[in-house]
Amino acid sequence: MHNDQEIVQVKLDQPKGVQPTTTSKAFQMKLGESKTVVVYNRVNNYILDALLKAVFRNDH
């Protein structure tokens, strides 16, 4: 059985144009015994995109 990881978008109900006032941890993922990725709620889209491509790249 092949274990594929999925990325799921999570949205919280907030009025448009309202930014959170404080930075907090959005999610944390353990990649190995000594590697953990932590993403905060105010990360820029291009940084998150690059991070996800680096973590989930296909090495076939």
PyMOL Python script that loads the backbone (N, CA, C, O; Angstrom):
from pymol import cmd

cmd.read_pdbstr("""\
ATOM      1  N   MET A   1       0.851  -1.172   0.000  1.00  0.00           N
ATOM      2  CA  MET A   1       0.000   0.000   0.000  1.00  0.00           C
ATOM      3  C   MET A   1       0.896   1.234   0.000  1.00  0.00           C
ATOM      4  O   MET A   1       1.874   1.297   0.745  1.00  0.00           O
ATOM      5  N   HIS A   2       0.563   2.207  -0.832  1.00  0.00           N
ATOM      6  CA  HIS A   2       1.353   3.426  -0.962  1.00  0.00           C
ATOM      7  C   HIS A   2       0.752   4.507  -0.065  1.00  0.00           C
ATOM      8  O   HIS A   2      -0.443   4.792  -0.152  1.00  0.00           O
ATOM      9  N   ASN A   3       1.563   5.099   0.782  1.00  0.00           N
ATOM     10  CA  ASN A   3       1.087   6.114   1.725  1.00  0.00           C
ATOM     11  C   ASN A   3       1.309   7.505   1.141  1.00  0.00           C
ATOM     12  O   ASN A   3       2.401   8.059   1.268  1.00  0.00           O
ATOM     13  N   ASP A   4       0.288   8.076   0.504  1.00  0.00           N
ATOM     14  CA  ASP A   4       0.373   9.425  -0.051  1.00  0.00           C
ATOM     15  C   ASP A   4      -0.153  10.418   0.975  1.00  0.00           C
ATOM     16  O   ASP A   4      -1.215  10.224   1.566  1.00  0.00           O
ATOM     17  N   GLN A   5       0.611  11.482   1.172  1.00  0.00           N
ATOM     18  CA  GLN A   5       0.160  12.530   2.068  1.00  0.00           C
ATOM     19  C   GLN A   5      -0.667  13.524   1.273  1.00  0.00           C
ATOM     20  O   GLN A   5      -0.383  13.775   0.102  1.00  0.00           O
ATOM     21  N   GLU A   6      -1.680  14.085   1.895  1.00  0.00           N
ATOM     22  CA  GLU A   6      -2.544  15.048   1.224  1.00  0.00           C
ATOM     23  C   GLU A   6      -2.453  16.383   1.935  1.00  0.00           C
ATOM     24  O   GLU A   6      -2.243  16.448   3.147  1.00  0.00           O
ATOM     25  N   ILE A   7      -2.614  17.444   1.165  1.00  0.00           N
ATOM     26  CA  ILE A   7      -2.679  18.789   1.711  1.00  0.00           C
ATOM     27  C   ILE A   7      -4.140  19.211   1.677  1.00  0.00           C
ATOM     28  O   ILE A   7      -4.777  19.167   0.625  1.00  0.00           O
ATOM     29  N   VAL A   8      -4.659  19.610   2.797  1.00  0.00           N
ATOM     30  CA  VAL A   8      -6.055  19.999   2.893  1.00  0.00           C
ATOM     31  C   VAL A   8      -6.123  21.454   3.320  1.00  0.00           C
ATOM     32  O   VAL A   8      -5.512  21.846   4.314  1.00  0.00           O
ATOM     33  N   GLN A   9      -6.872  22.260   2.563  1.00  0.00           N
ATOM     34  CA  GLN A   9      -7.022  23.674   2.901  1.00  0.00           C
ATOM     35  C   GLN A   9      -8.056  23.807   4.015  1.00  0.00           C
ATOM     36  O   GLN A   9      -9.120  23.190   3.972  1.00  0.00           O
ATOM     37  N   VAL A  10      -7.723  24.618   5.007  1.00  0.00           N
ATOM     38  CA  VAL A  10      -8.621  24.858   6.124  1.00  0.00           C
ATOM     39  C   VAL A  10      -8.917  26.349   6.176  1.00  0.00           C
ATOM     40  O   VAL A  10      -7.998  27.168   6.211  1.00  0.00           O
ATOM     41  N   LYS A  11     -10.199  26.703   6.181  1.00  0.00           N
ATOM     42  CA  LYS A  11     -10.586  28.100   6.263  1.00  0.00           C
ATOM     43  C   LYS A  11     -11.473  28.297   7.492  1.00  0.00           C
ATOM     44  O   LYS A  11     -12.353  27.485   7.777  1.00  0.00           O
ATOM     45  N   LEU A  12     -11.227  29.365   8.194  1.00  0.00           N
ATOM     46  CA  LEU A  12     -12.051  29.728   9.336  1.00  0.00           C
ATOM     47  C   LEU A  12     -12.945  30.884   8.938  1.00  0.00           C
ATOM     48  O   LEU A  12     -12.541  31.732   8.142  1.00  0.00           O
ATOM     49  N   ASP A  13     -14.138  30.933   9.471  1.00  0.00           N
ATOM     50  CA  ASP A  13     -15.057  32.021   9.152  1.00  0.00           C
ATOM     51  C   ASP A  13     -14.562  33.318   9.769  1.00  0.00           C
ATOM     52  O   ASP A  13     -14.546  33.475  10.990  1.00  0.00           O
ATOM     53  N   GLN A  14     -14.158  34.243   8.908  1.00  0.00           N
ATOM     54  CA  GLN A  14     -13.721  35.566   9.333  1.00  0.00           C
ATOM     55  C   GLN A  14     -14.194  36.565   8.298  1.00  0.00           C
ATOM     56  O   GLN A  14     -14.246  36.246   7.110  1.00  0.00           O
ATOM     57  N   PRO A  15     -14.537  37.760   8.722  1.00  0.00           N
ATOM     58  CA  PRO A  15     -14.906  38.785   7.745  1.00  0.00           C
ATOM     59  C   PRO A  15     -13.727  39.075   6.820  1.00  0.00           C
ATOM     60  O   PRO A  15     -12.574  39.053   7.251  1.00  0.00           O
ATOM     61  N   LYS A  16     -14.019  39.344   5.550  1.00  0.00           N
ATOM     62  CA  LYS A  16     -12.952  39.639   4.595  1.00  0.00           C
ATOM     63  C   LYS A  16     -12.251  40.925   4.978  1.00  0.00           C
ATOM     64  O   LYS A  16     -12.873  41.866   5.470  1.00  0.00           O
ATOM     65  N   GLY A  17     -10.948  40.955   4.746  1.00  0.00           N
ATOM     66  CA  GLY A  17     -10.162  42.150   5.038  1.00  0.00           C
ATOM     67  C   GLY A  17      -9.660  42.229   6.466  1.00  0.00           C
ATOM     68  O   GLY A  17      -8.930  43.160   6.806  1.00  0.00           O
ATOM     69  N   VAL A  18     -10.031  41.280   7.309  1.00  0.00           N
ATOM     70  CA  VAL A  18      -9.593  41.290   8.702  1.00  0.00           C
ATOM     71  C   VAL A  18      -8.396  40.355   8.845  1.00  0.00           C
ATOM     72  O   VAL A  18      -8.497  39.161   8.566  1.00  0.00           O
ATOM     73  N   GLN A  19      -7.276  40.897   9.277  1.00  0.00           N
ATOM     74  CA  GLN A  19      -6.079  40.105   9.520  1.00  0.00           C
ATOM     75  C   GLN A  19      -5.974  39.803  11.010  1.00  0.00           C
ATOM     76  O   GLN A  19      -6.293  40.659  11.836  1.00  0.00           O
ATOM     77  N   PRO A  20      -5.535  38.606  11.363  1.00  0.00           N
ATOM     78  CA  PRO A  20      -5.313  38.326  12.781  1.00  0.00           C
ATOM     79  C   PRO A  20      -4.267  39.291  13.344  1.00  0.00           C
ATOM     80  O   PRO A  20      -3.301  39.636  12.664  1.00  0.00           O
ATOM     81  N   THR A  21      -4.463  39.712  14.562  1.00  0.00           N
ATOM     82  CA  THR A  21      -3.556  40.697  15.152  1.00  0.00           C
ATOM     83  C   THR A  21      -2.290  40.060  15.705  1.00  0.00           C
ATOM     84  O   THR A  21      -1.268  40.734  15.833  1.00  0.00           O
ATOM     85  N   THR A  22      -2.339  38.805  16.028  1.00  0.00           N
ATOM     86  CA  THR A  22      -1.159  38.133  16.560  1.00  0.00           C
ATOM     87  C   THR A  22      -0.794  36.951  15.674  1.00  0.00           C
ATOM     88  O   THR A  22      -1.652  36.361  15.018  1.00  0.00           O
ATOM     89  N   THR A  23       0.465  36.624  15.668  1.00  0.00           N
ATOM     90  CA  THR A  23       0.937  35.472  14.915  1.00  0.00           C
ATOM     91  C   THR A  23       0.870  34.253  15.819  1.00  0.00           C
ATOM     92  O   THR A  23       1.335  34.282  16.959  1.00  0.00           O
ATOM     93  N   SER A  24       0.287  33.184  15.296  1.00  0.00           N
ATOM     94  CA  SER A  24       0.202  31.949  16.064  1.00  0.00           C
ATOM     95  C   SER A  24       0.460  30.775  15.130  1.00  0.00           C
ATOM     96  O   SER A  24       0.404  30.912  13.908  1.00  0.00           O
ATOM     97  N   LYS A  25       0.738  29.645  15.711  1.00  0.00           N
ATOM     98  CA  LYS A  25       1.051  28.451  14.937  1.00  0.00           C
ATOM     99  C   LYS A  25      -0.210  27.957  14.238  1.00  0.00           C
ATOM    100  O   LYS A  25      -1.230  27.713  14.882  1.00  0.00           O
ATOM    101  N   ALA A  26      -0.133  27.807  12.889  1.00  0.00           N
ATOM    102  CA  ALA A  26      -1.263  27.298  12.122  1.00  0.00           C
ATOM    103  C   ALA A  26      -1.248  25.773  12.093  1.00  0.00           C
ATOM    104  O   ALA A  26      -2.275  25.132  12.316  1.00  0.00           O
ATOM    105  N   PHE A  27      -0.078  25.198  11.816  1.00  0.00           N
ATOM    106  CA  PHE A  27       0.053  23.749  11.901  1.00  0.00           C
ATOM    107  C   PHE A  27       1.515  23.364  12.046  1.00  0.00           C
ATOM    108  O   PHE A  27       2.417  24.146  11.744  1.00  0.00           O
ATOM    109  N   GLN A  28       1.728  22.144  12.512  1.00  0.00           N
ATOM    110  CA  GLN A  28       3.066  21.599  12.715  1.00  0.00           C
ATOM    111  C   GLN A  28       3.063  20.182  12.172  1.00  0.00           C
ATOM    112  O   GLN A  28       2.124  19.422  12.408  1.00  0.00           O
ATOM    113  N   MET A  29       4.123  19.823  11.437  1.00  0.00           N
ATOM    114  CA  MET A  29       4.207  18.496  10.850  1.00  0.00           C
ATOM    115  C   MET A  29       5.597  17.920  11.088  1.00  0.00           C
ATOM    116  O   MET A  29       6.604  18.574  10.814  1.00  0.00           O
ATOM    117  N   LYS A  30       5.644  16.714  11.590  1.00  0.00           N
ATOM    118  CA  LYS A  30       6.913  16.040  11.820  1.00  0.00           C
ATOM    119  C   LYS A  30       7.309  15.321  10.540  1.00  0.00           C
ATOM    120  O   LYS A  30       6.530  14.533  10.003  1.00  0.00           O
ATOM    121  N   LEU A  31       8.529  15.590  10.041  1.00  0.00           N
ATOM    122  CA  LEU A  31       8.994  15.006   8.791  1.00  0.00           C
ATOM    123  C   LEU A  31       9.905  13.810   9.006  1.00  0.00           C
ATOM    124  O   LEU A  31      10.080  12.991   8.104  1.00  0.00           O
ATOM    125  N   GLY A  32      10.470  13.707  10.162  1.00  0.00           N
ATOM    126  CA  GLY A  32      11.377  12.606  10.483  1.00  0.00           C
ATOM    127  C   GLY A  32      11.681  12.656  11.956  1.00  0.00           C
ATOM    128  O   GLY A  32      11.034  13.381  12.711  1.00  0.00           O
ATOM    129  N   GLU A  33      12.671  11.882  12.365  1.00  0.00           N
ATOM    130  CA  GLU A  33      13.016  11.848  13.783  1.00  0.00           C
ATOM    131  C   GLU A  33      13.495  13.197  14.293  1.00  0.00           C
ATOM    132  O   GLU A  33      13.218  13.563  15.436  1.00  0.00           O
ATOM    133  N   SER A  34      14.212  13.941  13.456  1.00  0.00           N
ATOM    134  CA  SER A  34      14.772  15.209  13.929  1.00  0.00           C
ATOM    135  C   SER A  34      14.341  16.403  13.092  1.00  0.00           C
ATOM    136  O   SER A  34      14.956  17.466  13.177  1.00  0.00           O
ATOM    137  N   LYS A  35      13.282  16.248  12.274  1.00  0.00           N
ATOM    138  CA  LYS A  35      12.823  17.348  11.424  1.00  0.00           C
ATOM    139  C   LYS A  35      11.347  17.624  11.659  1.00  0.00           C
ATOM    140  O   LYS A  35      10.511  16.722  11.609  1.00  0.00           O
ATOM    141  N   THR A  36      11.047  18.886  11.916  1.00  0.00           N
ATOM    142  CA  THR A  36       9.677  19.330  12.110  1.00  0.00           C
ATOM    143  C   THR A  36       9.474  20.633  11.353  1.00  0.00           C
ATOM    144  O   THR A  36      10.342  21.506  11.366  1.00  0.00           O
ATOM    145  N   VAL A  37       8.330  20.764  10.694  1.00  0.00           N
ATOM    146  CA  VAL A  37       7.976  21.994   9.996  1.00  0.00           C
ATOM    147  C   VAL A  37       6.860  22.656  10.784  1.00  0.00           C
ATOM    148  O   VAL A  37       5.868  22.015  11.131  1.00  0.00           O
ATOM    149  N   VAL A  38       7.025  23.942  11.064  1.00  0.00           N
ATOM    150  CA  VAL A  38       6.002  24.719  11.741  1.00  0.00           C
ATOM    151  C   VAL A  38       5.621  25.871  10.823  1.00  0.00           C
ATOM    152  O   VAL A  38       6.488  26.605  10.350  1.00  0.00           O
ATOM    153  N   VAL A  39       4.313  26.030  10.569  1.00  0.00           N
ATOM    154  CA  VAL A  39       3.816  27.118   9.730  1.00  0.00           C
ATOM    155  C   VAL A  39       2.926  27.998  10.593  1.00  0.00           C
ATOM    156  O   VAL A  39       2.055  27.515  11.315  1.00  0.00           O
ATOM    157  N   TYR A  40       3.163  29.295  10.501  1.00  0.00           N
ATOM    158  CA  TYR A  40       2.398  30.260  11.279  1.00  0.00           C
ATOM    159  C   TYR A  40       1.317  30.899  10.420  1.00  0.00           C
ATOM    160  O   TYR A  40       1.421  30.904   9.193  1.00  0.00           O
ATOM    161  N   ASN A  41       0.284  31.435  11.052  1.00  0.00           N
ATOM    162  CA  ASN A  41      -0.897  31.898  10.342  1.00  0.00           C
ATOM    163  C   ASN A  41      -0.660  33.117   9.447  1.00  0.00           C
ATOM    164  O   ASN A  41      -1.520  33.408   8.615  1.00  0.00           O
ATOM    165  N   ARG A  42       0.424  33.826   9.565  1.00  0.00           N
ATOM    166  CA  ARG A  42       0.657  35.000   8.735  1.00  0.00           C
ATOM    167  C   ARG A  42       1.766  34.783   7.711  1.00  0.00           C
ATOM    168  O   ARG A  42       2.388  35.746   7.264  1.00  0.00           O
ATOM    169  N   VAL A  43       2.023  33.530   7.334  1.00  0.00           N
ATOM    170  CA  VAL A  43       3.065  33.220   6.354  1.00  0.00           C
ATOM    171  C   VAL A  43       2.636  33.750   4.986  1.00  0.00           C
ATOM    172  O   VAL A  43       1.457  33.701   4.634  1.00  0.00           O
ATOM    173  N   ASN A  44       3.596  34.254   4.225  1.00  0.00           N
ATOM    174  CA  ASN A  44       3.311  34.719   2.865  1.00  0.00           C
ATOM    175  C   ASN A  44       3.039  33.521   1.967  1.00  0.00           C
ATOM    176  O   ASN A  44       3.632  32.457   2.141  1.00  0.00           O
ATOM    177  N   ASN A  45       2.141  33.700   1.010  1.00  0.00           N
ATOM    178  CA  ASN A  45       1.742  32.603   0.128  1.00  0.00           C
ATOM    179  C   ASN A  45       2.920  32.011  -0.636  1.00  0.00           C
ATOM    180  O   ASN A  45       3.021  30.791  -0.763  1.00  0.00           O
ATOM    181  N   TYR A  46       3.809  32.856  -1.145  1.00  0.00           N
ATOM    182  CA  TYR A  46       4.920  32.329  -1.938  1.00  0.00           C
ATOM    183  C   TYR A  46       5.891  31.522  -1.080  1.00  0.00           C
ATOM    184  O   TYR A  46       6.509  30.578  -1.572  1.00  0.00           O
ATOM    185  N   ILE A  47       6.032  31.879   0.185  1.00  0.00           N
ATOM    186  CA  ILE A  47       6.895  31.109   1.087  1.00  0.00           C
ATOM    187  C   ILE A  47       6.249  29.760   1.392  1.00  0.00           C
ATOM    188  O   ILE A  47       6.923  28.730   1.368  1.00  0.00           O
ATOM    189  N   LEU A  48       4.959  29.763   1.676  1.00  0.00           N
ATOM    190  CA  LEU A  48       4.249  28.513   1.940  1.00  0.00           C
ATOM    191  C   LEU A  48       4.282  27.605   0.714  1.00  0.00           C
ATOM    192  O   LEU A  48       4.468  26.395   0.851  1.00  0.00           O
ATOM    193  N   ASP A  49       4.107  28.164  -0.475  1.00  0.00           N
ATOM    194  CA  ASP A  49       4.154  27.383  -1.703  1.00  0.00           C
ATOM    195  C   ASP A  49       5.524  26.723  -1.879  1.00  0.00           C
ATOM    196  O   ASP A  49       5.605  25.536  -2.196  1.00  0.00           O
ATOM    197  N   ALA A  50       6.592  27.484  -1.675  1.00  0.00           N
ATOM    198  CA  ALA A  50       7.949  26.936  -1.808  1.00  0.00           C
ATOM    199  C   ALA A  50       8.212  25.854  -0.760  1.00  0.00           C
ATOM    200  O   ALA A  50       8.826  24.831  -1.064  1.00  0.00           O
ATOM    201  N   LEU A  51       7.755  26.076   0.456  1.00  0.00           N
ATOM    202  CA  LEU A  51       7.931  25.089   1.520  1.00  0.00           C
ATOM    203  C   LEU A  51       7.228  23.779   1.185  1.00  0.00           C
ATOM    204  O   LEU A  51       7.816  22.705   1.316  1.00  0.00           O
ATOM    205  N   LEU A  52       5.971  23.865   0.754  1.00  0.00           N
ATOM    206  CA  LEU A  52       5.214  22.656   0.440  1.00  0.00           C
ATOM    207  C   LEU A  52       5.812  21.913  -0.751  1.00  0.00           C
ATOM    208  O   LEU A  52       5.826  20.682  -0.764  1.00  0.00           O
ATOM    209  N   LYS A  53       6.301  22.638  -1.747  1.00  0.00           N
ATOM    210  CA  LYS A  53       6.949  21.982  -2.886  1.00  0.00           C
ATOM    211  C   LYS A  53       8.222  21.273  -2.445  1.00  0.00           C
ATOM    212  O   LYS A  53       8.513  20.179  -2.928  1.00  0.00           O
ATOM    213  N   ALA A  54       8.982  21.871  -1.539  1.00  0.00           N
ATOM    214  CA  ALA A  54      10.208  21.248  -1.060  1.00  0.00           C
ATOM    215  C   ALA A  54       9.920  20.006  -0.216  1.00  0.00           C
ATOM    216  O   ALA A  54      10.635  19.009  -0.320  1.00  0.00           O
ATOM    217  N   VAL A  55       8.887  20.060   0.612  1.00  0.00           N
ATOM    218  CA  VAL A  55       8.566  18.942   1.495  1.00  0.00           C
ATOM    219  C   VAL A  55       7.932  17.793   0.726  1.00  0.00           C
ATOM    220  O   VAL A  55       8.234  16.631   0.999  1.00  0.00           O
ATOM    221  N   PHE A  56       7.056  18.095  -0.234  1.00  0.00           N
ATOM    222  CA  PHE A  56       6.296  17.056  -0.914  1.00  0.00           C
ATOM    223  C   PHE A  56       6.742  16.809  -2.350  1.00  0.00           C
ATOM    224  O   PHE A  56       5.948  16.332  -3.161  1.00  0.00           O
ATOM    225  N   ARG A  57       7.984  17.119  -2.682  1.00  0.00           N
ATOM    226  CA  ARG A  57       8.459  16.877  -4.054  1.00  0.00           C
ATOM    227  C   ARG A  57       8.527  15.378  -4.316  1.00  0.00           C
ATOM    228  O   ARG A  57       8.754  14.575  -3.410  1.00  0.00           O
ATOM    229  N   ASN A  58       8.326  15.031  -5.574  1.00  0.00           N
ATOM    230  CA  ASN A  58       8.380  13.612  -5.975  1.00  0.00           C
ATOM    231  C   ASN A  58       9.800  13.266  -6.353  1.00  0.00           C
ATOM    232  O   ASN A  58      10.375  13.890  -7.245  1.00  0.00           O
ATOM    233  N   ASP A  59      10.364  12.300  -5.701  1.00  0.00           N
ATOM    234  CA  ASP A  59      11.725  11.831  -5.995  1.00  0.00           C
ATOM    235  C   ASP A  59      11.670  10.486  -6.699  1.00  0.00           C
ATOM    236  O   ASP A  59      12.229   9.505  -6.208  1.00  0.00           O
ATOM    237  N   HIS A  60      11.006  10.429  -7.838  1.00  0.00           N
ATOM    238  CA  HIS A  60      10.864   9.176  -8.575  1.00  0.00           C
ATOM    239  C   HIS A  60      11.902   9.092  -9.637  1.00  0.00           C
ATOM    240  O   HIS A  60      11.952   8.107 -10.374  1.00  0.00           O
TER     241      HIS A  60
END
""", "prot")
cmd.dss("prot")
cmd.show_as("cartoon", "prot")
cmd.util.cbc("prot")
cmd.orient("prot")
